[in-house]
Each structure stands twice: as structure tokens, then as C-alpha cells.
Amino acid sequence: MRDVAIIGAGMIPFGRRDEDTLMDMLAYASMKALDDVGLGDKSVDAVYVANMGGGMLQHQSAIASSLVDRLSLMPAAAETIENGPASGASAVKTGLLAVASGYYNYVLVVGGEKMREVTGWRATDVVATMTHPQAEYPYGITLPGMAGMFTRLYMEKYGVTREQLLAVSLKNQEMGTLNPYAHVEMALDRAGIFDLPEAVVNNPVSADPLHLYDLCPVSDGAAAVVICPLEMAKAGKGGQKSSEHANSKTPVLIAGFGQATDTQTLQERDDPTDLKAVTLAAQHAFEMAKLKPADIDVAELHDAFTILEIAESEHVGFFKKGEGGKAAVAGKTRLGGQIPINLSGGLKARGHPVGATGVAQVVDIVWQLRHELPKTRQVQKARHGLTVNFGGFGNNVLAFVLKRVEL
Amino acid sequence: MKKEIAITAYKCKKCGKIHYPFHDRCLVCKNREFEPLKPEGDAKLLAYTAIFNLPWGFDQRYLILGIAEFENHIKAMGQIKADSIDQLKTGMKVRPSWEPIRVQYGEDVYGLKFEPME
């Protein structure tokens, strides 16, 4: 297996993009990543497109075939990868394995979703189709509903409080104001959503005990990366050998990845508060990278709901069970803290166009490891990053450990 | 007339693990032979929530949902018949029934409902 590096990264601002089609967004993000690499008019060997809802939301299929045509990348191989909200990381993994195997050299991975062209009513239903079609979906359960049940159990078992959830929400929305790609660039006022009587109106219960500002927004957006063998990435960077690309930026090694699954329904887990797939995915990624949680300088965790940032920070090994919420309140997950988490604003503020999210997390860590971000969001001298992309309600999870390549 | 609860769980013939919904192989021992099992008795509420942003197909203000465990250890999701989530607590006894849970294409869809007993 060959070492594989990310040599190009691109993203378009997330949010409500009424003027763009799904294909527009996928094309814009792809072009940004391709231009970041400096491939010029050369093609790539393969294209993997992450998308969850195109079939239901846009009545569109064979999206990857459409994208290579739009970008004039023929005869590149092309596939669409659908794995619920973990589609993005699944597409990155597919590209990683294709390059690591030696079969392809240059691969474009792009994830995108256009969710705002339907009503919230319809979008909520589309996302809920990932629940069990007989044992869950007919009852009206939604992903926020699953998170609500999980949150109450987590509160009862580990003593997580609303104050701790609030700390995650405030941090991530504050970071969103510093991220030009974020869907929600609005800082929250603690008093108005928590302390004052009018907080009941400003921040109503959405999926008890979760409130409106515990949930990520429904977003449009796309993000892309270009990957190649590490040796070719070094050649391109240094220019010592002939290479296909002219990228002068620091390559980022995909040092480790892990993926694990769990039961589809919460009720069949021995302990529904135990996110086994998160633990296993992270463990596998750390083992492959020969690193430990303490070696990670910055992380992007899948905070579709504030409880998930807390729970994932414990399950990947940053904190002991029951300590993640306290760490958030103590500022340990902020820039300058023990382990900065979601400096992009996370799903909470950057937004959650489901097919794009796993790729966007990787793009944000690539920018961190290249030291390209403004100092308000940049972890100084960051060398190692972690991403966790959480599919279903924790029944299909992928983690990546990324490493800055010093040349 | 009270309708029979029309879900079937599956007990592994080798290790006794109870499955709902159906799996082709046992989640514990991978055995492929199961004995069908119908829910028995009342149930215990294991988890619950009230959702206020409902999916397409539900034309109401909110919905209370939960997971409960029957006396013969079948665990299943259902809608909860309560005016307020404040009436609920984890571990309380609930009475199951089989009632309309939504309307699709003009027809009632039946499913599990749980009513607090305390």
C-alpha cells in the first residue's frame, strides 16, 4: 500500500444557495480543489462524489457521471458514494484506497448537498429515511429525535447539563463568525438563549431536552480534495522530479483511517450511550497513524447536535466518559485549549449539507495543517488533526488522522 | 375493539438473544435460526423525547416518542400517549397498544403506542 497525501483542497461558502444547482456547487468546489493543486488542464484518474439526497431532493441520479461531463474530466472513472451523513468521509476513504492500492494516481473527491430547495418539513423527512423503515421511520422519528433520546440518557448516566451543551453551542457559533465559509455567521448571546425568561421563546425546545441552538442548520454546500501518492506530492512540492502538478503547498498525509458500524436501531445496543462505532473508528485511525489522542493538535468532530461533540470527544479518547462536557465549559476545546475542536464552527455553524460534511471536515483540517488560516482560527504549529464523520445515529462512522508533511 | 400488537420479534434458538427488528443472523452468536416472539404484558420506558420539528407526513404541533421494553424483553419504538413530556420519566411503566400512528395516501398506518401507567 502506498502512502497517500492530500494536495488540493477547496470549499464554497455553506448556507442557503438558491442561485446554484447541486451540480453548480459540486463543480465550483471541485474547480477550487483542482486549481489549488495546479493541475492545469490535465485530468484526474478518478472522481468520487459524495451525496446523500440528490435522488430524493433533486430527483437526480448518476451525479458523478454528470460532474465529470460538466468539468470535462472524461475519461476519468467516476462514482457517486452514498452513505448517509458519512458519505463525505466514505468518498475520501474510497479515494484513499484507490490511490493506496496503486491503481490510480490523481483522484478528485467532492461532496455536496442541496437541501434548502425543499421545505424544512421535507428535508427533515429525507434525512429521517436513514432510520429503520419498519421499526422507526413510520413513527415519525427524526435524527434530532434520536439525539434527544440519546441526550437524556447521556445526562442521566454522565451528568451532562444544559450548561455544558450551551458551551459547545456558544463556542462553535463564535468560531462560525470567523469562518467565511460558515452557514451561520452569528454569535449567540448567552443571556438571550439561556439565562433570561425570553430564552424560552428565542431558543425553544426542538427535540427534548435539546433546544434550537443545540442543532445544526440545514444547509447547501460543497467541498473537495485532490489526493495522490505521497511520493508524487513531494515531487510536486519540491519540483525535484517531473510531476503532473505544480502545487507549492504543503502536502497533508492521510496517516490513518478507521470505519466502524453499529446496530441501526438504538434499542438493540446494549448501552445506547456507548457510541461503539466512534470508538472503533478512532482507534483504527490512531493505530494506523501510530499516534495517540494526545498527539492530536486540532479536531473536527461531527456536532450535528451539541451532545455529539461532547460524546465524541470522550469516545475518541480526548477525555474520559463524563468529562467532555466539563472540558467544554472549562474552555479546553477552544483555540489555545488542551484540544481545540471545531474551529471551523463545526456542523453547528459551518452547516451540514450532509454529503459535503465529511469532505469539509478534511478540508478544514488540511488548512489547519498547512497553517493557512487566520490566527483567530489557526492552531499554531499544528501537525496532526482528527476528523470524525458520524453517519445515521452512530451506526456508520469514519475517522481520519491527518499529518502535516514536513519537507 | 382493541387490536393485537402486530410486531414480531425473533429469539435466537442458540443463544436466546431477542431481536427486533429482524436480522438474518443473530447479533451475538451469528446463528440463523430464530423462534418468533410476540410482545407480552406491559412495558418499561427506556428512552423518550418530544420533537417539535416533524417530518413530512405529520400535520401536528409535536410528537412524543420513546423506546420501551416489554415484559418478555422485546424492545421497540413507539409513540407516547401523553399530554406533556413532563409526565414521563425513564423506567416508568407504560401500557402498549396498536393504534393509528400516521396517515399515508389516505389510509391509517398502525403501530405501537405507549401510555404512561403512573
HADDOCK unambig.tbl for C-alpha pairs under 7 A between the chains (distance, minus, plus):
assign (segid A and resid 121 and name CA) (segid B and resid 54 and name CA) 6.46 0.50 0.50
assign (segid A and resid 121 and name CA) (segid B and resid 55 and name CA) 5.04 0.50 0.50
assign (segid A and resid 121 and name CA) (segid B and resid 56 and name CA) 4.95 0.50 0.50
assign (segid A and resid 122 and name CA) (segid B and resid 55 and name CA) 6.36 0.50 0.50
assign (segid A and resid 122 and name CA) (segid B and resid 56 and name CA) 5.12 0.50 0.50
assign (segid A and resid 124 and name CA) (segid B and resid 55 and name CA) 5.08 0.50 0.50
assign (segid A and resid 125 and name CA) (segid B and resid 55 and name CA) 4.45 0.50 0.50
assign (segid A and resid 125 and name CA) (segid B and resid 56 and name CA) 5.39 0.50 0.50
assign (segid A and resid 135 and name CA) (segid B and resid 21 and name CA) 6.22 0.50 0.50
assign (segid A and resid 135 and name CA) (segid B and resid 77 and name CA) 6.71 0.50 0.50
assign (segid A and resid 136 and name CA) (segid B and resid 77 and name CA) 6.36 0.50 0.50
assign (segid A and resid 139 and name CA) (segid B and resid 78 and name CA) 6.43 0.50 0.50
assign (segid A and resid 139 and name CA) (segid B and resid 79 and name CA) 6.42 0.50 0.50
assign (segid A and resid 139 and name CA) (segid B and resid 101 and name CA) 6.25 0.50 0.50
assign (segid A and resid 140 and name CA) (segid B and resid 55 and name CA) 6.48 0.50 0.50
assign (segid A and resid 142 and name CA) (segid B and resid 55 and name CA) 6.96 0.50 0.50
assign (segid A and resid 145 and name CA) (segid B and resid 49 and name CA) 6.33 0.50 0.50
assign (segid A and resid 145 and name CA) (segid B and resid 51 and name CA) 5.86 0.50 0.50
assign (segid A and resid 148 and name CA) (segid B and resid 49 and name CA) 5.64 0.50 0.50
assign (segid A and resid 149 and name CA) (segid B and resid 47 and name CA) 5.58 0.50 0.50
assign (segid A and resid 149 and name CA) (segid B and resid 48 and name CA) 5.19 0.50 0.50
assign (segid A and resid 149 and name CA) (segid B and resid 49 and name CA) 5.36 0.50 0.50
assign (segid A and resid 153 and name CA) (segid B and resid 47 and name CA) 6.91 0.50 0.50
assign (segid A and resid 206 and name CA) (segid B and resid 51 and name CA) 5.79 0.50 0.50
assign (segid A and resid 206 and name CA) (segid B and resid 52 and name CA) 5.18 0.50 0.50
assign (segid A and resid 206 and name CA) (segid B and resid 53 and name CA) 6.47 0.50 0.50
assign (segid A and resid 207 and name CA) (segid B and resid 49 and name CA) 6.21 0.50 0.50
assign (segid A and resid 207 and name CA) (segid B and resid 50 and name CA) 5.49 0.50 0.50
assign (segid A and resid 207 and name CA) (segid B and resid 51 and name CA) 4.33 0.50 0.50
assign (segid A and resid 207 and name CA) (segid B and resid 52 and name CA) 6.34 0.50 0.50
assign (segid A and resid 208 and name CA) (segid B and resid 49 and name CA) 5.14 0.50 0.50
assign (segid A and resid 208 and name CA) (segid B and resid 50 and name CA) 5.21 0.50 0.50
assign (segid A and resid 208 and name CA) (segid B and resid 51 and name CA) 6.53 0.50 0.50
assign (segid A and resid 267 and name CA) (segid B and resid 67 and name CA) 6.81 0.50 0.50
assign (segid A and resid 267 and name CA) (segid B and resid 75 and name CA) 6.12 0.50 0.50
assign (segid A and resid 267 and name CA) (segid B and resid 76 and name CA) 6.69 0.50 0.50
